[in-house]
Amino acid sequence: MVHALVDCLGEFVRRTLAAWLRRHGGWTDILRCVVSTDPGLRAHWLVATLCNFGCFLKAVFFMLLPER
């Protein structure tokens, strides 16, 4: 199953992502396409990251909790 996922991801990168990167100037210009400098958006991403980290810690806690 893992090999199939790796093959599919490789095909996606080769067919779609590589062409998109070439059209948008390569890896050096990608920051202009995907990164916003709006401070309100940064705060939103920080809150989302902290919430996701909290969910991760809760999942780890419950996985390590011994069953009774």
C-alpha positions in Angstrom: 0.0 0.0 0.0 2.8 2.4 0.9 4.5 1.8 -2.5 1.3 2.6 -4.3 1.0 5.9 -2.4 4.6 6.8 -3.1 4.1 6.1 -6.8 0.9 8.2 -6.9 2.6 11.1 -5.2 5.5 10.8 -7.6 3.2 11.0 -10.6 1.4 14.0 -9.1 4.7 15.8 -8.6 6.0 14.9 -12.1 2.8 15.8 -14.0 1.2 18.6 -12.0 3.5 20.2 -9.4 6.6 20.4 -11.6 4.6 22.2 -14.4 3.0 24.5 -11.9 6.4 25.4 -10.4 7.8 26.1 -13.9 4.9 28.4 -14.7 5.3 30.3 -11.5 9.0 30.9 -11.6 10.4 27.8 -9.8 11.1 27.3 -6.1 12.6 30.8 -5.6 9.4 32.6 -6.5 7.0 30.2 -4.7 6.9 32.4 -1.6 5.1 35.1 -3.7 2.4 32.6 -4.7 1.6 30.9 -1.4 2.8 33.1 1.5 0.7 36.1 2.6 2.2 38.9 4.6 -1.2 39.9 6.1 -0.7 40.0 9.9 -4.3 38.9 10.5 -3.7 35.7 8.5 -0.5 35.0 10.5 -2.4 35.2 13.7 -5.0 32.8 12.3 -2.4 30.3 11.3 -0.8 30.5 14.8 -4.1 29.8 16.5 -4.8 26.9 14.2 -1.3 25.5 14.8 -1.7 25.7 18.5 -5.1 24.0 18.4 -3.8 21.2 16.3 -0.8 20.8 18.6 -3.3 20.5 21.5 -5.3 17.9 19.7 -2.0 16.0 19.0 -1.1 16.0 22.7 -4.6 14.8 23.7 -4.3 11.9 21.2 -0.9 11.0 22.5 -2.2 11.1 26.0 -5.1 8.8 25.3 -2.9 6.4 23.3 -0.4 6.1 26.2 -3.2 5.9 28.8 -3.3 2.3 30.1 -6.5 0.4 29.5 -8.4 -0.8 32.5 
